[in-house]
């Protein structure tokens, strides 16, 4: 882990600009959300990871490791829905 100190300045509207080198290193783009934690006057900023993006990445990795295509997954979706509906509500369409 590299520890680096950067001097940032707060703008008139409370904005803080991260140096381009940090944005590039951590793949941060305009509009990305950060979480700021106040540790008694020491601020720690961390990128927020979208739960949806994280889950999508995990599903993609599992799908790739099982050699299953998206078409394979979608192909069985209607049948799974019918089975779920029948099991849950005791009905079949």
KADA-V903336 format. One record per helix or strand of 3 or more residues. SS is the DSSP state (@ for helix, = for strand). FROM is the first residue (numbers start at 1). TO is the last residue. If there is no record, write none. Layout:
ss=SS from=FROM to=TO
ss=SS from=FROM to=TO
This chain:
ss=@ from=20 to=25
ss== from=34 to=38
ss== from=43 to=47
ss=@ from=51 to=65
ss=@ from=70 to=75
ss=@ from=77 to=89
